[in-house]
Amino acid sequence: MRSVELSAAWSAYTGYLILAGIPLLIALPSSARVDALIEPRWSMIPIFPMVMVLLFTIYSLNFGLAHATRRASPAEVRMSLLAHVGFLMVISLPYWTVFESISGSSIGRLGGALGYVTLYGACWACIGLAIGRRWTSEIMRFNIKYALLIVSIVGTFFVLRPLNPFLMLSLWFGEGALQWGFVLMGYLVLTLILGVLLRWTPAREEDNRELV
């Protein structure tokens, strides 16, 4: 069982890296133009962080669903889940480093953005865990997770805007001055949500019986 879980996890990591590499290749400046090395295709560069945060969120959500069937204590499940999310960010760092070099963003802004994305993904991983514990039907899980994701992204364009990852990344990688109040609110709210989700997400009933 353990080997099956590891195989599935590495398969997910590999798929993530392949999909994440596509927008990065699109954003790279053309080697056929010397001036492109100085003035990269700025219209293509914003595609990368937007696709990356979407992929990171979906994979984190799916990790949460996968952990819903694990036979372990609640603390072990949560620690394993957060470790998977963290490792997902670690293996994508080379891509983000290339993006930083072609976009001209500072290391400080890149680090701040990645911290936000990691927190955002961790929240969705916990939501996926809760969905997996509540519903057993694969169709129901699929419908609920994507419905929640779409509603969240669209809804936060109008309310609780610091929770919208696309707005936050456009702020981090924009050319203007950072709106620190907006940034801090996003971090604080995500941290609060993550803390509530980690405490609230229950264990499966059969796991509770095994641990008694």
N, C-alpha and C positions, 0 to 999 in steps of 0.2 A: 504493500500500500504506500509506504514511504517513497519507494522508487518511482511509483506512478505519479505521485504528487510532484516530485522533483522534475520528472520528465515533462509534465504539463507546464510547470513554472518556466523551465528553460525554453520550451516551445513558445510560450507567451513572450518572454524576453526577446527571443529571436525575431518573432513577428513584429514586435514593437520597433526594434532597431531597423528592420527593413522598411517599414512604413515611414518611420521618422526620417530616413535618409532621402526619401523622394522629395519632400519640400526643400530640403537643404540643397540638393542638386539643382533644383529649379532656381534657387536664390543665388547660386554661385555666378560670379561675373563671367562673361564669355571670354574664352582664351583667344578668340579670333580678333579681339579688339584690344589694343594696348591701353587705350584710354579707359577701358572698362575696369582695369585694375586700380585705377584712381577714382573713377566714378562708376561704381557698380550699379546694377539694375535695381534702383531703389524701389521701383514699383513691385518687384518680385520678392524683395527681402521680407516685408511684413507677413508674407504667407507662412514662413517657417514657424515663428513663435505661435501663431494662431493654430496651425495644424498640430504643433507639438503639445500645446496645452489641452487640445481636444483629445488627442491620442492618450496623453498621460491620464486624463480624467477617466476615459473609458476603460483603460487597462486597470487602473486603480479600483474602479467600480467592480470590474470582473474578478479581481483578486479578492475583494470582499465577499462576493457571491461564492467563490471557490472555498473560502475559509469557513463558510457557514456549515459545511458538512464535516469539519475536522473534529475528531474526538480528542479533546484536550480541555484543560481548564480555561475559563474565560480570560485570565491574564495571559496565558500562553498563546491563545488564539490572537489576542490583540497585539501582543508583542511581535508575533510572526507576521501579522498583517502589516504593521507599520514598517517592519524590516523589508518586506517585499516592496512597499511603496518607495522607501528610501533607496533600495538597490536599483529600482527602476530609474530613479533620477540619476544615480551614480553612473550607470552605463550610458546615459544620454549626454553626460558632460562633454565628451569629445565633440559631439554635434553642436552643442551650445558654444563651445570654444571657437569653432570655425565660424559660427554665426556672429560671434562678438567681433572677430577679425574683419569680416566683410561688411558689417554694419557700422563699425566705428563706435559702438557703444563702450562705455567704460566698464571695467571689471566690477566696480561698486554697484552700478545699475544692474548688471547681469546677475550678481549675487543676490541682490534684493528681489529681483524677479523670480529667480529659481527658488528662493525661500518661500515666496508666495505660492508658486505653483505646487511645491511639495506639500504645503499646508492644505491647499485646495484639494489635491489628490487624496490626501489622508482622510479628509472629511468625507469624500465620496466613497472611499474604501469602507469606511464605517457604515455608511448608508447602504452599500452593497451587502455588507454582513447582516445588517438588520433585515433587508429585503429577503435574503436567503434563509434567515431563521423564521421569517413570518410566512413566506409562501414557498411551496414545494414544486408547483407547476413551472416548468421551464418557460412556457408561453407567457404565463402571468408575470414571471420575473423579468422576461425580456420587455414586455409592454410597460411594466411599472418603471424599470430603471431608465429607459429612454424617454418615457413621458416626463418623469421627474427632471431629467437632465435638460430636456428641451424647455420645459416650463421655467426651470431655474435660470437658464442662460437668457431666455427672452425676458423673463420678469425682472431680472436684475439690471436690465437696460433702463428701467423706469423707476424701480424702487431698490433700496439697498445697493446702490451702484458700486460701492467698494467691494462687493462680493462677486462682481462680474469679472472673470479673468481676462476677457478680451479688452475691456476698458482699462484694467489695471496694467496689462502688458503694453498697451499703447501709451500709457503714461510713463512707464519705466523706460521704454525705448524711444520715446518722442524726443524732439530737439528742445522742447521748452523746459522750464524749471519744474522740479517735482513739487506736487502739492502734498506736503508732508502730512497735513491733517487727513486727507483722503487716504493716503498710504497707510498711516498708522491705524485708522479706523478699520481698513480691510484686514490688516494683520490681527488686530485685537478681536474682531468679530469671528474670524476663522479659528483663532486659538480657543475662544470661548465655545464655539460650536463643536470643535474637535473634543474638548474636554467633556462636554455634555454627552456626546455620542459614545465616547469610550466608557463612560460611567453607566450610560443608559442601556447599551446593547446587551441583551440578556444571553445567557447560555442556553443551549438546547436542553429540553427536559430530560432526554436520555443521558446527556452528559452530567447533569446534576445528580441523577440517580447513581451513575457510576462513581462519582466523586464522594458520595455519602459514605 
